[in-house]
Amino acid sequence: MKPLDCCSGVLVGWGRNREERHAPDCPQNIEMLALLAEEGIGMVGRKLKAEEIAVMDIALDTETGGLDPEIAPILGIDLWHPTGPCFSQRVIGTGRVGRFGNKMEIHPRALQANGLNPDEGVPIEEAAKRMVAWWKSIGSPQFHLVGHNVGPFDVPFLKQLTHVGVDVPWAMMFDYHYQDTATAAYLMQKDGMLHFGKWSLTNVCQVLGILYDPHLSKCDAKASWYANERMSAVRLHYKDMCERGEMCEGFNETHNIRDHLPALDLRG
């Protein structure tokens, strides 16, 4: 398929309102995908404005010692944004006690998956202090979290930092709405936009043409950010085609979106 020319303008203000995520002269159609694919994201190369700092989309991924936040400790935190700021911290997992006084356990398979040493990092109290200090240093924005299973998995683990005697202003730091790429992938497949099959981040990124190093929190956060951007562009294109009456079904077969999403290599 012949590559499309990029439309004029740049993607701006990637906040909550999806209808305002493009320049005024950039139509909600397939050209938007070409623009997005050109640099990987429209925000590359420019500084964030003050109003964008006030409420900031930021990708979250955590490394953990298991699947249950009441039993397993958090081992790593990564908050990532393509133009900065970013926060990355490893947390000591051994000898930890849960909020109900229970001894936390680390599953060996979790360590095999993330390759972390549970004895490396800083105590969780210090991690909480550093996260709050970093947040204040960048202007105390409210974060709108992006991630893969971010609501049901990463957020409960991150909340461990609020039970260690450190004042973490959670409600001020984190909006309770999330942009979850796993949920988005399920809904997009259900609506016939794209076929993902499985809902793992690795599989979703493969369909969207994103290459990355899986199972490392910084890499997963970065990949989920770009997956969210690409899925947002696909949804806007799909909506635009529906409103113009150009399609009823068979979106993925008749309009191969992936031809307009060349490989985005985040490895290394």
KALIN-V278273 format. One record per pair of residues at least 4 apart in sequence whose ideal C-beta (glycine too) atoms are under 8 Angstrom apart, sorted by the first residue. I is the first residue (numbers start at 1). J is the second residue. Records with the same first field share a line. If there is no record, write none. Layout:
# KALIN-V278273
I = J, J
This chain:
# KALIN-V278273
1 = 256, 259, 260
3 = 34, 260
4 = 30, 31, 33, 34, 260
5 = 31, 34
6 = 31, 34, 35, 38
7 = 25, 26, 27, 31, 32, 34, 35
8 = 23, 25, 26
9 = 22, 23, 24, 25, 26, 35
10 = 23, 35, 42, 43, 46
11 = 21, 22, 23, 26, 32, 35, 36, 41, 42, 43
12 = 21, 22, 23, 42, 43
13 = 17, 20, 21, 52
14 = 21, 42, 43, 57, 229, 232
15 = 20, 21, 52, 55, 57, 144
16 = 55, 144, 177
17 = 21
18 = 232, 235, 236
19 = 28, 236
21 = 232, 236
22 = 26, 28, 32, 42, 236
26 = 31, 32, 35
27 = 31, 32, 240
28 = 32, 236, 237, 239, 240
29 = 237, 240, 241
30 = 34, 237, 255, 260
31 = 35
32 = 36, 233, 236, 237
33 = 37, 230, 233, 234, 237, 257, 260, 261
34 = 38, 260
35 = 42
36 = 40, 41, 42, 229, 230, 233, 261
37 = 260, 261, 262, 264
39 = 44, 45
40 = 44, 82, 226, 229, 264
41 = 82, 225, 226, 229
43 = 48, 82, 83
44 = 82, 83
46 = 83
47 = 83
48 = 52, 53, 56, 83
49 = 53
50 = 54
52 = 56
53 = 138, 139, 141
54 = 141, 142
55 = 141, 142, 144, 175
56 = 81, 141, 142, 143, 144
57 = 81, 143, 144, 146, 179
58 = 79, 80, 81, 143, 144, 145, 146
59 = 78, 79, 80, 81, 145, 146, 147, 221, 222, 224, 225, 228
60 = 77, 78, 79, 80, 143, 145, 146, 147, 150, 154, 155, 158, 221
61 = 78, 80, 147, 148, 150, 154, 217, 218, 220, 221, 224
62 = 74, 75, 76, 77, 78, 153, 154, 157, 158, 217
63 = 74, 75, 76, 77, 90, 114, 116, 216, 217
64 = 69, 72, 73, 74, 75, 76, 110, 114, 157
65 = 72, 73, 74, 75, 93, 104, 105, 106, 107, 110, 111, 118
66 = 71, 72, 105, 106, 107, 110
67 = 72, 107, 110, 153
68 = 72
69 = 74, 156, 157, 159, 160
70 = 98, 99, 100, 102
71 = 98, 102, 104, 105
72 = 104, 105, 106, 107, 110, 157
73 = 91, 93, 96, 104, 106, 118, 124, 160
74 = 91, 93, 124, 157, 158, 160, 161
75 = 90, 91, 93, 106, 114, 116, 118, 121
76 = 88, 89, 90, 91, 114, 116, 121, 217
77 = 87, 88, 89, 91, 127, 131, 158, 217
78 = 86, 87, 88, 217, 218, 220, 221
79 = 86, 87, 88, 131, 143, 221
80 = 86, 88, 218, 221, 222, 225
81 = 85, 86, 225
82 = 225
85 = 134, 138
87 = 130, 131, 134, 135
88 = 217, 218
89 = 121, 122, 127, 130, 131
90 = 116, 120, 121, 122
91 = 121, 122, 123, 124, 127
92 = 96, 118, 119, 120, 121, 122, 123, 124
93 = 104, 106, 118, 119, 121
94 = 106, 118, 119
96 = 103, 104, 124
97 = 101, 102, 103, 104
98 = 102, 103, 104
99 = 160, 163
106 = 110, 111, 118
107 = 111
108 = 112
109 = 113
110 = 114
111 = 115, 116, 117, 118
113 = 215
114 = 215, 216, 217
115 = 215, 216
116 = 120
121 = 127
122 = 126, 127, 130
123 = 127
124 = 128, 160, 161, 164
125 = 129, 164, 165, 166
126 = 130
127 = 131, 161
128 = 132, 161, 162, 164, 166, 168
129 = 133, 166
130 = 134
131 = 135, 161, 168
132 = 136, 166, 167, 168, 169, 173
133 = 137
134 = 138
135 = 140, 141, 173
136 = 140
140 = 172, 173
142 = 172, 173, 174, 175
143 = 173, 174, 175
144 = 175, 177, 178, 179
145 = 150, 151, 154, 155, 174, 175, 178, 179
146 = 150, 178, 179, 181, 224, 225, 228
147 = 154, 178, 179, 180, 181, 220, 221, 224
148 = 180, 181, 182, 201, 204, 220, 224, 227
149 = 153, 154, 180, 182
150 = 154, 155, 178, 179, 180, 224
151 = 155, 178, 180, 183
152 = 156
153 = 157
154 = 158
155 = 159, 174, 178
159 = 163, 170
160 = 164
161 = 166, 168
162 = 166, 168, 170
168 = 173
169 = 173
170 = 174
179 = 184, 228
180 = 184
181 = 185, 201, 204, 224, 227, 228, 231
182 = 186, 199, 201, 204
183 = 187
184 = 188, 228, 231, 235
185 = 189, 194, 196, 199, 204, 231
186 = 190, 196, 199
187 = 191
188 = 193, 194, 196, 231, 234, 235
189 = 193, 194, 195, 196
191 = 238
192 = 249, 250, 251, 252
193 = 234, 235, 238, 251, 252, 257
194 = 207, 208, 231, 234, 251, 252, 257
195 = 207, 252
196 = 203, 204, 207
197 = 203, 207
198 = 203
199 = 203, 204
200 = 204
201 = 205, 214, 220, 223, 224, 227
202 = 206, 214
203 = 207
204 = 208, 227
205 = 209, 210, 211, 212, 223, 226, 227
206 = 210
207 = 258
208 = 226, 227, 230, 231, 258, 261
209 = 230, 258, 261, 262, 263, 264
210 = 223, 226, 227, 230, 263, 264, 266
211 = 263, 264, 265, 266, 267
212 = 219, 220, 222, 223, 266, 267
213 = 219, 266, 267, 268
214 = 219, 220, 223
215 = 219, 220
216 = 220
217 = 221
218 = 222
219 = 223, 266
220 = 224
221 = 225
222 = 226, 266
223 = 227, 266
224 = 228
225 = 229
226 = 230, 264, 266
227 = 231
228 = 232
229 = 233
230 = 234, 261
231 = 235
232 = 236
233 = 237
234 = 238, 257
235 = 239
236 = 240
237 = 241, 257
238 = 242, 251
239 = 243
240 = 244
241 = 246, 247, 251, 255
242 = 246, 247
247 = 251, 254, 255
250 = 254
251 = 255
252 = 256, 257
256 = 260
257 = 261
